[in-house]
Amino acid sequence: MKWIDLRSDTVTKPTDSMRRAMAQADVGDDVYGEDPTVNLLEKTTAKMTGMEAGLFCTSGTQSNLLALMAHCNRGDEYIVGQLAHTYRYEGGGAAVLGSIQPQPLDLEPDGTLDLEKVARFIKPDDFHFAKTRLLCLENTQGGKVLPMDYLEQARTFVNTHNLLLHLDGARVFNAAVKSNVDVQKITRHFDTVSCCLSKGLGAPVGSVLCGPKNFIQTARRWRKVLGGGMRQAGILAAAGLHALEHHVNRLGQDHENAQRLATGLSQINGIDLNPGGVQTNILFADIKGDISKLYQHLRAERILIDPSNHLRLVTHLDIDRQDIEHTIGAFHSFY
């Protein structure tokens, strides 16, 4: 029996067809700009998101950091959600390496930032303050899809306040599939976007940062400074290309599996979970009892969860409906 790993959608293994694409990839030295597969991945992702150019990065953390450093100078500020990945889970890179000040604000229940509140935290043009330069949003945020009308409002807002707008689109394709729109309908509102390949899309590594050509040139320079110059990276880029071609439309299956899992768990006494709040492939729940004991029980059933105080389960490419039913049954047997 296989292991059912619900800790994250980063745990997927490359499919057989993805491995073949990697093995057959045409490669060159990407630092010289000579890897044809990397070049194709960058052009493909840029076209999909409606941007001029793309930059293949080792991770979403790197691509977001490059975006912040290319948008902002030392002493500038970016406004971001308190629980957003770019602020909370990326090692403080913007401050540590870019000398960029974060201004975190509490997120609304739907994953948005209240734009009226954002306006109050834009610093005046005064040498006592950092210069507010950038607004960062995340889509999806905790599995929630930002409303389409909110994205339009955010674009109007940054234009009014002379700010730039970056999207941490780690799961932007999940958002597009859930909203039943082409991903450009989301990304067109942003100056730049980071698209992760190694989460729901199932590639083993990588993200692509997309934006204007001159911006990408600046980001490419920063990537080299940060040690991100890769050589025959087409082997990795081939996995990303395969993911974009074959693994976007199937994301709906992950959303359906998450919904089924949420419905099944919500019927268990001891688990507080609202299935209606699950939009894509991530669900959260509050549980009664010792989660470490639950962790050990599920592990005995070959199910992996993150043993933190707040239950977070993520469906992905390597999870099918049979795995979902087995997991629901294992939770029932514990409670």
Contacts in CASP RR format, 6 or more apart in sequence:
PFRMAT RR
TARGET T0000
AUTHOR 0000-0000-0000
METHOD contacts of the structure
MODEL  1
MKWIDLRSDTVTKPTDSMRRAMAQADVGDDVYGEDPTVNLLEKTTAKMTG
MEAGLFCTSGTQSNLLALMAHCNRGDEYIVGQLAHTYRYEGGGAAVLGSI
QPQPLDLEPDGTLDLEKVARFIKPDDFHFAKTRLLCLENTQGGKVLPMDY
LEQARTFVNTHNLLLHLDGARVFNAAVKSNVDVQKITRHFDTVSCCLSKG
LGAPVGSVLCGPKNFIQTARRWRKVLGGGMRQAGILAAAGLHALEHHVNR
LGQDHENAQRLATGLSQINGIDLNPGGVQTNILFADIKGDISKLYQHLRA
ERILIDPSNHLRLVTHLDIDRQDIEHTIGAFHSFY
1 302 0 8 1.000
2 302 0 8 1.000
2 323 0 8 1.000
3 302 0 8 1.000
3 303 0 8 1.000
3 304 0 8 1.000
4 302 0 8 1.000
4 303 0 8 1.000
4 304 0 8 1.000
4 319 0 8 1.000
4 323 0 8 1.000
4 326 0 8 1.000
4 327 0 8 1.000
5 11 0 8 1.000
5 304 0 8 1.000
5 318 0 8 1.000
5 319 0 8 1.000
6 303 0 8 1.000
6 304 0 8 1.000
6 305 0 8 1.000
6 313 0 8 1.000
6 314 0 8 1.000
6 315 0 8 1.000
6 319 0 8 1.000
6 327 0 8 1.000
7 304 0 8 1.000
7 305 0 8 1.000
7 306 0 8 1.000
7 314 0 8 1.000
8 199 0 8 1.000
8 306 0 8 1.000
8 314 0 8 1.000
8 316 0 8 1.000
9 171 0 8 1.000
9 199 0 8 1.000
9 200 0 8 1.000
9 202 0 8 1.000
9 254 0 8 1.000
9 281 0 8 1.000
9 314 0 8 1.000
9 315 0 8 1.000
9 316 0 8 1.000
9 317 0 8 1.000
10 198 0 8 1.000
10 199 0 8 1.000
11 316 0 8 1.000
11 318 0 8 1.000
12 200 0 8 1.000
12 202 0 8 1.000
12 316 0 8 1.000
12 317 0 8 1.000
12 318 0 8 1.000
13 204 0 8 1.000
13 318 0 8 1.000
14 22 0 8 1.000
14 202 0 8 1.000
14 203 0 8 1.000
14 204 0 8 1.000
14 239 0 8 1.000
15 317 0 8 1.000
17 242 0 8 1.000
17 246 0 8 1.000
18 202 0 8 1.000
18 203 0 8 1.000
18 239 0 8 1.000
18 242 0 8 1.000
18 243 0 8 1.000
18 246 0 8 1.000
21 238 0 8 1.000
21 239 0 8 1.000
21 241 0 8 1.000
21 242 0 8 1.000
22 235 0 8 1.000
22 236 0 8 1.000
22 238 0 8 1.000
22 239 0 8 1.000
22 242 0 8 1.000
23 235 0 8 1.000
24 238 0 8 1.000
25 37 0 8 1.000
25 234 0 8 1.000
25 235 0 8 1.000
25 237 0 8 1.000
25 238 0 8 1.000
26 36 0 8 1.000
26 37 0 8 1.000
26 234 0 8 1.000
27 35 0 8 1.000
27 36 0 8 1.000
27 37 0 8 1.000
27 232 0 8 1.000
27 233 0 8 1.000
27 234 0 8 1.000
27 235 0 8 1.000
28 34 0 8 1.000
28 35 0 8 1.000
28 36 0 8 1.000
28 231 0 8 1.000
28 232 0 8 1.000
28 234 0 8 1.000
29 35 0 8 1.000
29 231 0 8 1.000
29 232 0 8 1.000
30 38 0 8 1.000
30 56 0 8 1.000
30 229 0 8 1.000
30 230 0 8 1.000
30 231 0 8 1.000
30 232 0 8 1.000
30 233 0 8 1.000
30 234 0 8 1.000
31 224 0 8 1.000
31 229 0 8 1.000
31 230 0 8 1.000
31 231 0 8 1.000
33 39 0 8 1.000
35 231 0 8 1.000
35 232 0 8 1.000
35 233 0 8 1.000
35 234 0 8 1.000
35 237 0 8 1.000
36 234 0 8 1.000
37 233 0 8 1.000
37 234 0 8 1.000
37 235 0 8 1.000
37 237 0 8 1.000
37 238 0 8 1.000
37 241 0 8 1.000
38 56 0 8 1.000
38 230 0 8 1.000
38 233 0 8 1.000
38 234 0 8 1.000
38 237 0 8 1.000
40 237 0 8 1.000
40 241 0 8 1.000
41 56 0 8 1.000
41 208 0 8 1.000
41 234 0 8 1.000
41 237 0 8 1.000
41 238 0 8 1.000
41 240 0 8 1.000
41 241 0 8 1.000
41 244 0 8 1.000
42 53 0 8 1.000
42 54 0 8 1.000
42 55 0 8 1.000
42 56 0 8 1.000
42 208 0 8 1.000
43 53 0 8 1.000
43 54 0 8 1.000
44 241 0 8 1.000
44 244 0 8 1.000
45 54 0 8 1.000
45 195 0 8 1.000
45 208 0 8 1.000
45 210 0 8 1.000
45 244 0 8 1.000
46 52 0 8 1.000
46 53 0 8 1.000
46 54 0 8 1.000
46 208 0 8 1.000
46 210 0 8 1.000
46 211 0 8 1.000
48 183 0 8 1.000
48 184 0 8 1.000
48 244 0 8 1.000
49 183 0 8 1.000
49 184 0 8 1.000
49 187 0 8 1.000
49 193 0 8 1.000
49 195 0 8 1.000
49 210 0 8 1.000
49 211 0 8 1.000
50 184 0 8 1.000
50 187 0 8 1.000
50 188 0 8 1.000
50 210 0 8 1.000
51 187 0 8 1.000
51 192 0 8 1.000
51 193 0 8 1.000
51 210 0 8 1.000
51 211 0 8 1.000
51 212 0 8 1.000
52 211 0 8 1.000
52 212 0 8 1.000
52 213 0 8 1.000
52 216 0 8 1.000
53 210 0 8 1.000
53 211 0 8 1.000
53 212 0 8 1.000
53 213 0 8 1.000
53 215 0 8 1.000
53 216 0 8 1.000
54 208 0 8 1.000
54 209 0 8 1.000
54 210 0 8 1.000
54 211 0 8 1.000
54 216 0 8 1.000
55 63 0 8 1.000
55 66 0 8 1.000
55 208 0 8 1.000
55 209 0 8 1.000
55 210 0 8 1.000
55 216 0 8 1.000
55 219 0 8 1.000
55 220 0 8 1.000
55 223 0 8 1.000
56 206 0 8 1.000
56 208 0 8 1.000
56 230 0 8 1.000
56 233 0 8 1.000
56 236 0 8 1.000
56 237 0 8 1.000
57 63 0 8 1.000
57 66 0 8 1.000
57 194 0 8 1.000
57 206 0 8 1.000
57 207 0 8 1.000
57 208 0 8 1.000
57 209 0 8 1.000
57 223 0 8 1.000
57 228 0 8 1.000
58 205 0 8 1.000
58 206 0 8 1.000
58 207 0 8 1.000
58 228 0 8 1.000
58 230 0 8 1.000
59 196 0 8 1.000
59 198 0 8 1.000
59 205 0 8 1.000
59 206 0 8 1.000
59 207 0 8 1.000
60 168 0 8 1.000
60 170 0 8 1.000
60 194 0 8 1.000
60 196 0 8 1.000
60 206 0 8 1.000
60 207 0 8 1.000
61 89 0 8 1.000
61 90 0 8 1.000
61 91 0 8 1.000
62 207 0 8 1.000
62 223 0 8 1.000
62 226 0 8 1.000
62 228 0 8 1.000
63 194 0 8 1.000
63 196 0 8 1.000
63 207 0 8 1.000
63 208 0 8 1.000
63 209 0 8 1.000
64 85 0 8 1.000
64 86 0 8 1.000
64 90 0 8 1.000
64 136 0 8 1.000
64 166 0 8 1.000
64 168 0 8 1.000
64 194 0 8 1.000
65 90 0 8 1.000
65 93 0 8 1.000
65 94 0 8 1.000
65 97 0 8 1.000
65 226 0 8 1.000
66 209 0 8 1.000
66 219 0 8 1.000
66 222 0 8 1.000
66 223 0 8 1.000
66 226 0 8 1.000
67 166 0 8 1.000
67 192 0 8 1.000
67 194 0 8 1.000
67 209 0 8 1.000
67 219 0 8 1.000
68 78 0 8 1.000
68 86 0 8 1.000
68 94 0 8 1.000
68 98 0 8 1.000
68 100 0 8 1.000
68 134 0 8 1.000
68 136 0 8 1.000
68 166 0 8 1.000
69 94 0 8 1.000
69 97 0 8 1.000
69 98 0 8 1.000
69 100 0 8 1.000
69 219 0 8 1.000
69 222 0 8 1.000
70 192 0 8 1.000
70 215 0 8 1.000
70 218 0 8 1.000
70 219 0 8 1.000
70 222 0 8 1.000
71 78 0 8 1.000
71 133 0 8 1.000
71 134 0 8 1.000
71 164 0 8 1.000
71 166 0 8 1.000
71 191 0 8 1.000
71 192 0 8 1.000
71 215 0 8 1.000
72 78 0 8 1.000
72 94 0 8 1.000
72 98 0 8 1.000
72 100 0 8 1.000
72 133 0 8 1.000
72 134 0 8 1.000
73 131 0 8 1.000
73 133 0 8 1.000
74 98 0 8 1.000
74 99 0 8 1.000
74 100 0 8 1.000
75 99 0 8 1.000
75 100 0 8 1.000
75 101 0 8 1.000
75 130 0 8 1.000
75 131 0 8 1.000
76 100 0 8 1.000
76 101 0 8 1.000
76 130 0 8 1.000
76 131 0 8 1.000
76 132 0 8 1.000
76 133 0 8 1.000
76 134 0 8 1.000
77 100 0 8 1.000
77 101 0 8 1.000
77 102 0 8 1.000
77 103 0 8 1.000
77 123 0 8 1.000
77 129 0 8 1.000
77 130 0 8 1.000
77 131 0 8 1.000
77 132 0 8 1.000
77 133 0 8 1.000
77 134 0 8 1.000
78 86 0 8 1.000
78 94 0 8 1.000
78 100 0 8 1.000
78 101 0 8 1.000
78 102 0 8 1.000
78 103 0 8 1.000
78 132 0 8 1.000
78 133 0 8 1.000
78 134 0 8 1.000
78 135 0 8 1.000
78 136 0 8 1.000
78 166 0 8 1.000
79 103 0 8 1.000
79 105 0 8 1.000
79 113 0 8 1.000
79 118 0 8 1.000
79 121 0 8 1.000
79 122 0 8 1.000
79 132 0 8 1.000
79 134 0 8 1.000
79 135 0 8 1.000
79 136 0 8 1.000
79 163 0 8 1.000
80 86 0 8 1.000
80 87 0 8 1.000
80 102 0 8 1.000
80 103 0 8 1.000
80 104 0 8 1.000
80 105 0 8 1.000
80 135 0 8 1.000
80 136 0 8 1.000
81 87 0 8 1.000
81 104 0 8 1.000
81 105 0 8 1.000
81 106 0 8 1.000
81 107 0 8 1.000
81 113 0 8 1.000
81 136 0 8 1.000
81 138 0 8 1.000
82 88 0 8 1.000
82 104 0 8 1.000
82 105 0 8 1.000
82 106 0 8 1.000
82 107 0 8 1.000
83 107 0 8 1.000
83 141 0 8 1.000
83 142 0 8 1.000
84 104 0 8 1.000
84 107 0 8 1.000
84 136 0 8 1.000
84 137 0 8 1.000
84 138 0 8 1.000
84 141 0 8 1.000
84 168 0 8 1.000
85 138 0 8 1.000
85 168 0 8 1.000
85 170 0 8 1.000
86 94 0 8 1.000
86 136 0 8 1.000
86 138 0 8 1.000
86 168 0 8 1.000
87 102 0 8 1.000
87 104 0 8 1.000
87 136 0 8 1.000
88 104 0 8 1.000
92 102 0 8 1.000
94 100 0 8 1.000
94 102 0 8 1.000
95 101 0 8 1.000
95 102 0 8 1.000
97 226 0 8 1.000
101 130 0 8 1.000
103 121 0 8 1.000
103 132 0 8 1.000
105 113 0 8 1.000
105 114 0 8 1.000
105 117 0 8 1.000
105 118 0 8 1.000
105 121 0 8 1.000
107 113 0 8 1.000
107 141 0 8 1.000
108 114 0 8 1.000
110 144 0 8 1.000
110 146 0 8 1.000
110 147 0 8 1.000
111 138 0 8 1.000
111 141 0 8 1.000
111 142 0 8 1.000
111 144 0 8 1.000
111 146 0 8 1.000
112 137 0 8 1.000
112 141 0 8 1.000
112 146 0 8 1.000
112 147 0 8 1.000
112 150 0 8 1.000
113 135 0 8 1.000
113 137 0 8 1.000
115 153 0 8 1.000
115 154 0 8 1.000
115 157 0 8 1.000
118 135 0 8 1.000
118 157 0 8 1.000
119 157 0 8 1.000
119 161 0 8 1.000
121 132 0 8 1.000
122 132 0 8 1.000
122 161 0 8 1.000
122 163 0 8 1.000
123 129 0 8 1.000
123 130 0 8 1.000
123 131 0 8 1.000
123 132 0 8 1.000
125 131 0 8 1.000
132 163 0 8 1.000
133 163 0 8 1.000
133 164 0 8 1.000
134 163 0 8 1.000
134 164 0 8 1.000
134 165 0 8 1.000
134 166 0 8 1.000
135 154 0 8 1.000
135 157 0 8 1.000
135 158 0 8 1.000
135 163 0 8 1.000
135 164 0 8 1.000
135 165 0 8 1.000
135 166 0 8 1.000
136 166 0 8 1.000
136 167 0 8 1.000
136 168 0 8 1.000
137 146 0 8 1.000
137 154 0 8 1.000
137 165 0 8 1.000
137 166 0 8 1.000
137 167 0 8 1.000
137 168 0 8 1.000
137 190 0 8 1.000
138 167 0 8 1.000
138 168 0 8 1.000
138 169 0 8 1.000
138 170 0 8 1.000
139 145 0 8 1.000
139 146 0 8 1.000
139 167 0 8 1.000
139 168 0 8 1.000
139 169 0 8 1.000
139 171 0 8 1.000
139 172 0 8 1.000
139 175 0 8 1.000
139 186 0 8 1.000
140 146 0 8 1.000
140 170 0 8 1.000
140 171 0 8 1.000
140 172 0 8 1.000
140 174 0 8 1.000
140 175 0 8 1.000
140 178 0 8 1.000
140 279 0 8 1.000
140 280 0 8 1.000
140 282 0 8 1.000
142 282 0 8 1.000
142 284 0 8 1.000
143 171 0 8 1.000
143 174 0 8 1.000
143 278 0 8 1.000
143 279 0 8 1.000
143 280 0 8 1.000
143 281 0 8 1.000
143 282 0 8 1.000
144 277 0 8 1.000
144 279 0 8 1.000
144 280 0 8 1.000
145 174 0 8 1.000
145 175 0 8 1.000
145 178 0 8 1.000
145 179 0 8 1.000
145 279 0 8 1.000
145 280 0 8 1.000
146 175 0 8 1.000
146 186 0 8 1.000
148 179 0 8 1.000
148 181 0 8 1.000
148 185 0 8 1.000
148 186 0 8 1.000
151 186 0 8 1.000
151 189 0 8 1.000
152 189 0 8 1.000
154 165 0 8 1.000
154 189 0 8 1.000
155 165 0 8 1.000
155 189 0 8 1.000
155 190 0 8 1.000
157 163 0 8 1.000
158 164 0 8 1.000
158 165 0 8 1.000
164 191 0 8 1.000
164 192 0 8 1.000
165 189 0 8 1.000
165 190 0 8 1.000
165 191 0 8 1.000
165 192 0 8 1.000
166 190 0 8 1.000
166 191 0 8 1.000
166 192 0 8 1.000
166 193 0 8 1.000
166 194 0 8 1.000
167 186 0 8 1.000
167 187 0 8 1.000
167 190 0 8 1.000
167 192 0 8 1.000
167 193 0 8 1.000
167 194 0 8 1.000
168 194 0 8 1.000
169 175 0 8 1.000
169 193 0 8 1.000
169 194 0 8 1.000
169 195 0 8 1.000
169 196 0 8 1.000
170 194 0 8 1.000
170 195 0 8 1.000
170 196 0 8 1.000
170 199 0 8 1.000
170 207 0 8 1.000
171 196 0 8 1.000
171 199 0 8 1.000
171 200 0 8 1.000
171 280 0 8 1.000
171 281 0 8 1.000
172 183 0 8 1.000
172 186 0 8 1.000
172 187 0 8 1.000
172 193 0 8 1.000
172 195 0 8 1.000
173 183 0 8 1.000
173 195 0 8 1.000
173 200 0 8 1.000
173 201 0 8 1.000
173 248 0 8 1.000
173 251 0 8 1.000
174 200 0 8 1.000
174 251 0 8 1.000
174 254 0 8 1.000
174 255 0 8 1.000
174 280 0 8 1.000
174 281 0 8 1.000
175 183 0 8 1.000
175 186 0 8 1.000
175 280 0 8 1.000
176 182 0 8 1.000
176 183 0 8 1.000
176 185 0 8 1.000
176 186 0 8 1.000
176 248 0 8 1.000
177 248 0 8 1.000
177 249 0 8 1.000
177 251 0 8 1.000
177 252 0 8 1.000
177 255 0 8 1.000
178 252 0 8 1.000
178 255 0 8 1.000
178 279 0 8 1.000
178 280 0 8 1.000
179 185 0 8 1.000
179 186 0 8 1.000
187 193 0 8 1.000
187 210 0 8 1.000
191 211 0 8 1.000
191 212 0 8 1.000
191 215 0 8 1.000
192 209 0 8 1.000
192 210 0 8 1.000
192 211 0 8 1.000
192 212 0 8 1.000
192 215 0 8 1.000
193 209 0 8 1.000
193 210 0 8 1.000
193 211 0 8 1.000
194 207 0 8 1.000
194 208 0 8 1.000
194 209 0 8 1.000
194 210 0 8 1.000
195 207 0 8 1.000
195 208 0 8 1.000
195 209 0 8 1.000
195 210 0 8 1.000
196 206 0 8 1.000
196 207 0 8 1.000
197 203 0 8 1.000
197 205 0 8 1.000
197 206 0 8 1.000
197 207 0 8 1.000
197 208 0 8 1.000
197 239 0 8 1.000
197 240 0 8 1.000
197 243 0 8 1.000
197 244 0 8 1.000
198 204 0 8 1.000
198 205 0 8 1.000
198 206 0 8 1.000
198 207 0 8 1.000
199 316 0 8 1.000
200 247 0 8 1.000
200 251 0 8 1.000
200 254 0 8 1.000
200 281 0 8 1.000
200 316 0 8 1.000
200 317 0 8 1.000
201 240 0 8 1.000
201 243 0 8 1.000
201 244 0 8 1.000
201 247 0 8 1.000
201 248 0 8 1.000
201 251 0 8 1.000
202 243 0 8 1.000
202 247 0 8 1.000
202 316 0 8 1.000
202 317 0 8 1.000
203 236 0 8 1.000
203 239 0 8 1.000
203 240 0 8 1.000
203 242 0 8 1.000
203 243 0 8 1.000
204 236 0 8 1.000
204 239 0 8 1.000
205 236 0 8 1.000
205 239 0 8 1.000
206 236 0 8 1.000
206 240 0 8 1.000
209 216 0 8 1.000
209 219 0 8 1.000
210 216 0 8 1.000
223 229 0 8 1.000
230 236 0 8 1.000
247 317 0 8 1.000
250 317 0 8 1.000
251 280 0 8 1.000
251 281 0 8 1.000
254 280 0 8 1.000
254 281 0 8 1.000
254 315 0 8 1.000
254 316 0 8 1.000
254 317 0 8 1.000
254 319 0 8 1.000
255 279 0 8 1.000
255 280 0 8 1.000
255 281 0 8 1.000
255 315 0 8 1.000
257 281 0 8 1.000
257 315 0 8 1.000
257 319 0 8 1.000
257 320 0 8 1.000
257 321 0 8 1.000
257 323 0 8 1.000
257 324 0 8 1.000
258 278 0 8 1.000
258 280 0 8 1.000
258 281 0 8 1.000
258 282 0 8 1.000
258 283 0 8 1.000
258 313 0 8 1.000
258 314 0 8 1.000
258 315 0 8 1.000
259 275 0 8 1.000
259 278 0 8 1.000
260 321 0 8 1.000
260 324 0 8 1.000
261 283 0 8 1.000
261 313 0 8 1.000
261 315 0 8 1.000
261 324 0 8 1.000
261 327 0 8 1.000
261 328 0 8 1.000
262 273 0 8 1.000
262 274 0 8 1.000
262 275 0 8 1.000
262 276 0 8 1.000
262 277 0 8 1.000
262 278 0 8 1.000
262 283 0 8 1.000
263 275 0 8 1.000
264 275 0 8 1.000
264 328 0 8 1.000
265 271 0 8 1.000
265 273 0 8 1.000
265 283 0 8 1.000
265 285 0 8 1.000
265 328 0 8 1.000
265 331 0 8 1.000
266 273 0 8 1.000
266 274 0 8 1.000
266 275 0 8 1.000
268 331 0 8 1.000
268 332 0 8 1.000
268 335 0 8 1.000
269 335 0 8 1.000
270 287 0 8 1.000
270 288 0 8 1.000
270 289 0 8 1.000
270 335 0 8 1.000
271 285 0 8 1.000
271 286 0 8 1.000
271 287 0 8 1.000
271 288 0 8 1.000
271 311 0 8 1.000
271 331 0 8 1.000
271 335 0 8 1.000
272 285 0 8 1.000
272 286 0 8 1.000
272 287 0 8 1.000
273 283 0 8 1.000
273 284 0 8 1.000
273 285 0 8 1.000
273 286 0 8 1.000
281 314 0 8 1.000
281 315 0 8 1.000
281 316 0 8 1.000
282 312 0 8 1.000
282 313 0 8 1.000
282 314 0 8 1.000
283 312 0 8 1.000
283 313 0 8 1.000
283 314 0 8 1.000
284 310 0 8 1.000
284 311 0 8 1.000
284 312 0 8 1.000
285 310 0 8 1.000
285 311 0 8 1.000
285 313 0 8 1.000
286 310 0 8 1.000
286 311 0 8 1.000
287 294 0 8 1.000
287 311 0 8 1.000
291 307 0 8 1.000
291 308 0 8 1.000
291 309 0 8 1.000
291 311 0 8 1.000
292 307 0 8 1.000
293 334 0 8 1.000
294 305 0 8 1.000
294 334 0 8 1.000
295 305 0 8 1.000
295 307 0 8 1.000
297 330 0 8 1.000
297 333 0 8 1.000
297 334 0 8 1.000
298 304 0 8 1.000
298 305 0 8 1.000
298 327 0 8 1.000
298 330 0 8 1.000
298 331 0 8 1.000
298 334 0 8 1.000
301 326 0 8 1.000
301 330 0 8 1.000
301 333 0 8 1.000
303 326 0 8 1.000
303 327 0 8 1.000
303 330 0 8 1.000
305 311 0 8 1.000
305 312 0 8 1.000
305 313 0 8 1.000
306 312 0 8 1.000
315 324 0 8 1.000
END
